[in-house]
Amino acid sequence: MANYQGMMEIVKIINLADDVYEMTLKGEGAKYITQPGQFINIKINDSLQPYLRRPMSISDYDENTIVIVFKVVGEGTEILKNKAIGDQLDCLIGLGNGFTVQDGKALLIGGGLGTPPLYHLGKMLREKGVDITTVLGFASQKDIFYVDKFKEFGDVYVATMDGSVGTKGTVIDVMKEKQLTFDHYYTCGPEPMLDALALNYPENGQLSFEARMGCGFGACMGCSCKVKTKPYKRICVEGPILMSEEVIVNG
Amino acid sequence: MANLKVKLPGLEMKNPVIPASGTFGFGYEFARFYDINILGSIMLKGTTLEPRYGNPLPRIAEGPSGMLNAIGLQNPGVDAVMNEELEKLRPLYQDKVIANIGGSAVEDYVETAARISTHDMVGALELNISCPNVHSGGIQFGTNPQMAAEVTRKVKAVSKKPVYVKLSPNVTDIVEMAKAVEEAGADGITMINTLVGMRFHLKTGKPIIANGTGGYSGPAIFPVALRMVHQVSRAVSIPVIGMGGISCAKDVIEMMIAGASAVAIGCQNLVDPYACQKIIEDLDCELEKLGIDDINDIVGLSHRY
């Protein structure tokens, strides 16, 4: 597995939703991303504060650019949001296993900030001629983003917890209400959502997990989780994508 | 070119830089970033007799210039480390490594040491009597001088290789601990392990780390480590490997001035996977600026004051 550490230049910052930002990075490192669902680990600045890197999911990439989406939740993301166009970021690139594109009808299921990594995956599935349906869940109207982007691939259903847009409830409520079918589902979102999906749909799913990480490249064991197939997997190396068949619900 | 070679019991090192246990896995993870043969030695991930999954998540939190961790000695057990992990490392690293040993009872340490000290790649053992993140054993041995001496003596009796003891800073008098393990036959001391700390969620008051407490490391603890290495290295005659917050070549020099015969680099490896490589590359230049021809000449330079 090739990893890359290097500087990436910020070329674009867009405010997508409440506290949610899309940032486009340009540089040689972009070509080290080989699969949708991989992530990058960013040193927010070159001082000792914040000390650890911040893992970020990638919504889209090509040979020269990487697009990340993040929500401002603390000190690191607050600093990141306020960076200027032209600033350089020290990035570790090409981390994690990524989604495996499979034949057969695809259901993309995104929960909040778990939505972005499904976008480039959708592009690859579309290139393969796969039939795609998308379900996106958000807390409320002010949190919604990327719905139009996913409409490029096919039908998009939205759920909000407060019912302000689409179905009131969770992504699973939408799947049941609309009786959505799939050969494979691909998902990323908060852990309770992923656990509920693995419980309700234990087969043919690829689930992308999130964890607090020390390093992001397998050294610290900070993000290990129990799975059915091995004593444990590291979310940062053998993940972030786990197969539904190996996920231990609430594990 | 200054001389960087250092010699310690069981280890002939081309330079004094060693990645610290728990921040470098079993070494091979870093071979995709650089040629790890440049390292003086490698302190392996803490190894126990039986496999351990470790603590629930979250295991990591952050603080000013440092991080809090409570991994809980996750490892595949001594047999898998000897037969699988070290075999993965073998083609990538030629020099001797330091096996870090953890346990819950004296017998665990003894049996693990007896087995892993026979491995041809292992040059020395590091006895972890100071892990703050496991619920039995570990730090209890590291905070009581009699228990520390007992486990040291029993491991020494079975080990085929020199034994270093890793000391905890979470004690009233670290010099007393160092003297106790020296008397019990330790060949060296490695120090310091992490400082016990906590962080809390502002809304709920719940600890961020699932284990409640974690071990704090990073540049924030560097001055504490320097002070303790200074005190201990003055009081014992066995060598000290100094660690705790080292992040650059200048820190290495300062730690050796404090009294360390070699150094370990900890969580800087996690922030920058190239940290050890950069430190080794910079060391010669930094020594040259100070007019030092042999790195061994600065060990304990501070003791004259």
Interface residues (C-beta under 8 A of the other chain):
Chain A: M1 A2 N3 Q5 K43 L48 Q49 P50 Y51 L52 R53 L92 A211 R212 M213 G214 C215 F217 G218 A219 C220 M221 G222 C223 S224 C225 K226 P231 Y232 V237
Chain B: G22 T23 F24 G25 E29 F30 R32 F33 K45 P51 Y53 G54 L57 P58 R59 I60 A61 E62 G63 P64 S65 G66 M67 N69 I71 Q74 P76 G218 P219 S247 C267 N269 L270 V271 D272 P273 Y274
